[in-house]
Amino acid sequence: MTVDSTGELLIVEGLSLELDIGGMQLNALRDVSFSLRPGEARGLVGESGSGKSLTLRAILGLLPPNARITSGRMVVAGQEFDLTRTDREHRRRIARLRGSSVAMIFQEPAVALNPVVPVGKQIIDAVARRDGLTKRAARDYALHLMDLVGIHDASTKIDAYPFELSGGLKQRVMIAAAVAGEPQLILCDEPTTALDVTVQKQILSLFTHLRDELHASLLYVTHDLAVVAQLCDSVTVLYSGEVMESSDDLRAVFDGAQHPYTEALLRSTPDVDRIEQRLYSIPGSAASLSERAGGCQFARRCEYARDDCRTGAIPDTSGTPGRVVRCLHKVGAPADGVPVGGIDG
Ligand SMILES: Nc1ncnc2c1ncn2[C@@H]1O[C@H](COP(=O)(O)OP(=O)(O)OP(=O)(O)O)[C@@H](O)[C@H]1O
């Protein structure tokens, strides 16, 4: 496996992105950085609109036409990319990553699967992109992949059309096609959101299984910290296009979130061990792209916010290697024992 000299499989550094909306250039991502070791699963967490999908799309070179990367560097499997480049050579290099080192699993199988082609053929086509496989070997390998992703009667299902399969099975087909190229890195964009709870659990177990089988790294986008707890080793929390908190050690965040937004997210995540609990709901809503101001983006909803949070860039105040906390008044810091406005506010 090729990795960066630092031992990381993926490094995203200083990714900033603007969207052209009605002629206005609006910041959608600002200085987003994180990395992933071989075999690691990192959760990329945040509410709707926080920039999770745009981050994945920037890595894959699949951005919408009105998006422009204004800064950012990426290293994938030892290859370096200046993400601000848009020339053909750069686009070709990034496109080459897709289907080889990097695979993407989308939220909606309907988007990724062709409705008029049998699912088996779609997996075989993905398999056939690998060098030197005969038709027969590609079919056998497709059957193996279907088995790997838990499609038990693969020899029957291989000829089915997507509409003949349940949502969970379609998701498994999409995953089989995505891993056909034996990717080192799998990017997942909320792949269980459209599924019911039981199937969600099965698909999450499948990802754990695939990680073990393929030794792949996962970058898993979700709004749900409970999913991250189940699947991931590390976490990066996004809010309004900026990293609020990030840790190579997931446990450290669950045991002691330092950013008020992470703490609020944890308080609003159901705990299966406590049935009779009232879930916390973060007051207010995130600013729209055009309303985003300087300072900490979360300040307008933050119980701990003070005047200094609303101006200037917010530095990383973590002081711990492998951890980032962009907050001037961290949760649990001595001066912040009592949140401004009180705990019930
Ligand atoms: N092509 C686009 N044109 C205009 N606005 C866009 C475009 N793509 C994304 N946005 C906006 O950029 C912000 C970030 O979008 P993104 O899809 O990355 O969020 P997300 O965290 O993945 O949200 P969700 O969980 O709802 O998918 C949102 O406010 C979204 O509406």
The ligand as a MOL file (V3000), in Angstrom:
LIG
                    3D

  0  0  0     0  0            999 V3000
M  V30 BEGIN CTAB
M  V30 COUNTS 31 33 0 0 0
M  V30 BEGIN ATOM
M  V30 1 N -24.0760 23.6180 -6.2890 0
M  V30 2 C -24.4870 24.3080 -5.2280 0
M  V30 3 N -25.0270 25.5460 -5.4080 0
M  V30 4 C -25.4280 26.2850 -4.3550 0
M  V30 5 N -25.3180 25.8860 -3.0730 0
M  V30 6 C -24.7930 24.6720 -2.8400 0
M  V30 7 C -24.3630 23.8300 -3.9060 0
M  V30 8 N -23.8640 22.6750 -3.3660 0
M  V30 9 C -23.9840 22.8060 -2.0240 0
M  V30 10 N -24.5330 23.9990 -1.7030 0
M  V30 11 C -24.7560 24.5330 -0.3530 0
M  V30 12 O -23.4990 24.4420 0.3270 0
M  V30 13 C -23.6950 24.0660 1.6830 0
M  V30 14 C -22.9520 22.7860 1.9900 0
M  V30 15 O -23.5410 21.7390 1.2020 0
M  V30 16 P -23.2130 20.1980 1.4390 0
M  V30 17 O -24.0630 19.4400 0.4750 0
M  V30 18 O -21.7580 19.9620 1.3900 0
M  V30 19 O -23.7460 19.9850 2.9370 0
M  V30 20 P -23.8910 18.6440 3.7630 0
M  V30 21 O -23.2100 18.8670 5.0710 0
M  V30 22 O -23.4450 17.4780 2.9650 0
M  V30 23 O -25.4710 18.5920 3.9980 0
M  V30 24 P -26.5130 17.3680 3.9210 0
M  V30 25 O -26.2720 16.5700 5.1810 0
M  V30 26 O -27.8390 18.0560 3.9170 0
M  V30 27 O -26.2150 16.6120 2.6570 0
M  V30 28 C -25.1930 23.9730 1.8690 0
M  V30 29 O -25.6610 25.2070 2.3610 0
M  V30 30 C -25.7170 23.7220 0.4680 0
M  V30 31 O -27.0400 24.1750 0.3120 0
M  V30 END ATOM
M  V30 BEGIN BOND
M  V30 1 1 1 2
M  V30 2 1 2 3
M  V30 3 2 2 7
M  V30 4 2 3 4
M  V30 5 1 4 5
M  V30 6 2 5 6
M  V30 7 1 6 7
M  V30 8 1 6 10
M  V30 9 1 7 8
M  V30 10 2 8 9
M  V30 11 1 9 10
M  V30 12 1 10 11
M  V30 13 1 11 12
M  V30 14 1 11 30
M  V30 15 1 12 13
M  V30 16 1 13 14
M  V30 17 1 13 28
M  V30 18 1 14 15
M  V30 19 1 15 16
M  V30 20 2 16 17
M  V30 21 1 16 18
M  V30 22 1 16 19
M  V30 23 1 19 20
M  V30 24 2 20 21
M  V30 25 1 20 22
M  V30 26 1 20 23
M  V30 27 1 23 24
M  V30 28 2 24 25
M  V30 29 1 24 26
M  V30 30 1 24 27
M  V30 31 1 28 29
M  V30 32 1 28 30
M  V30 33 1 30 31
M  V30 END BOND
M  V30 END CTAB
M  END
